[in-house]
Amino acid sequence: MARKIDWTAGDVLTAAQMLALQNSVWSDDVNAQTGTSYTLVLTDQGKQVTMTNAAASVLTVPPNSSVAFVVGVRVQIMMMGAGVVTLTAGLGVTLSSLPTLAMAQYQAATLIKTATNTWVASISAGAASSASADDSENQIIATQVFG
C-alpha cells in the first residue's frame, strides 16, 4: 500500500513521482466501453470510463486480490448510453453509495477506494446538476492534492 509522504519546504518531486500523482488522482484519459459488462482494470485508475450501450450494463469493481488499486484512487464513470448501468461489487468488495448504484443516461459516478476492498461511489443527480457536481469534484481533488 502506498504511504503518505510528509513534505517539507524545499522538497522536489521527481518526474516519476509527478506521474504517479497525476495517474492516481486524475487524468483526462478515457477508456470507452461499448459492451454490456465491464470489470475495472488497474489502468483505469484516475481515468474516465465511459459506458455507451443502449442496453442495460454492469460495471464491476473487482476485489483487491484481482486488481490491487491503491487506497485513495479515483475512477470516474460516465454513463453515455441509453441503458441503465449498475455498479456492482466483486467478491468480497464493499461498494457504498446513496441512494442507489444504478446510473441513468448522462449521470457520472466517482469511485473512490477507501480501504483494501472498500469503495465509495458518489453518483451525480444527472445532466441538470452536472455543473455543481463538477465543482465539488474539483474541490475534493484540490483538497487531496494541496490540502
N, C-alpha and C positions, 0 to 999 in steps of 0.2 A: 504494500500500500504506500502511496506517495505521502510524504510528510510535509507539513507546513514549514516553510523556511522563514526564519526570523531575520528580516533585512535590517541593516544598519546604514547610516549615512556613508556614502562612498562606494557601496556595493554596486557591481555592474553585472548585468545579465549577459550570459553567453548567447550566441545565436541559437544553440540547441535548447537552452532554457526558454528563450523567447518563443521558439517554435512550439515547444511543449505547452507553454502557457496559452498561446493562441489556439492550439488544437484542442485543449481541454476546456476552454471557456466558450469560444465561439468562432465560427468561420462562416464564410458565405458559400461554402461548397454545398452542393445539392446532390443527394442520392435519390434519383427519380425512380419510384416503384410503380409499376402499372398492373401488377398481378393482384390476386385476392388474398394473399398471405405473405407476410414478411417477418423475419426474425432479425433483430438488430445485430450488427457485427461491430467489432472493435473500431473499424474505420469510420463508423457513424458518429463517434464522439465529437461533439462540437459542431456537427453538421445539421443541415436541414434535410429531413427525409420527407419527400412528397409522396402522397398516396393518391393516385389518379385512376380509379376504376369506377365504372358505373354500377358495379355490383357491390354488395357488402364485402368488406375486407377485414382481416385481422392482422394487427401488428403485435408481435410477441416480444416481451422484454426477457431475455434469456438469463438463466442463473449464472452467478459468478464463476462456477466451475466450468461453464462452457465458454463464456466471454467475460474476461476479467477487466471490466471498466474500472477505473479508479474512482473512489468516493469523491463526489463533487462534480463529476462530469455532467454535462447537459447535452441533450439531444432534442432538437426541435422537430415536431411532426406537423406537417402542413396537409390538411385534408382538402384536396382539389377536385376529386371526382364526385359523382352524384351519390354513390353508395355510402352507407354508414361505415366508418372504421371503428372497430372495437379494439381498445388497448387491452392486452391480456398479459398476465404474469406467467412466466415459465415456472417449471417445477421448483418449489422452494423459494420463489420470489414473492415479496410483498410489494404490491403496486397500489398506492393510495391516491385517491382523487375525490373531490367534491364537485358536483353531486354524482357524476357518472363517468364511466370510462369509454363511453360511446361518443364519437365525434361526427358532426354533420358537415356538409359541404362548407368550405371556407373557414372552418374553425382551425385553430392552431393549438398544439399542446407542447409544453416544455416538460421533458422528463429529466428529473434531477436525481442522481444516485446519492442517497444519504447514508447508507451503510452497505455492508457486503452484499446482501440480497434484498435491499430495501430501496425503493424508488418512490418519488412523489411525482404525480402528473398534475400540472396546472393547465387546465383547458380553458381557452378563451370562450367568451359568450358568442362569438361569431363575427361576421364581417362588419356589422354595425358598430361593434365596440373594439375593432382592431387597433384604432389609434391609441386608446388608453391601455390596451394590452401590450402594445409595442413599447410604450413609455415605461411601464412597470418592469418589463424585461430588461430594458437598458439600465434602470436604476439598480436592479438586482446584480447585473453583471458589473456595473461600476463599483458597487459596494464590495463585491467579492475581490475584484482586482485591485482597487485603490483604497478600500476601507480599512 
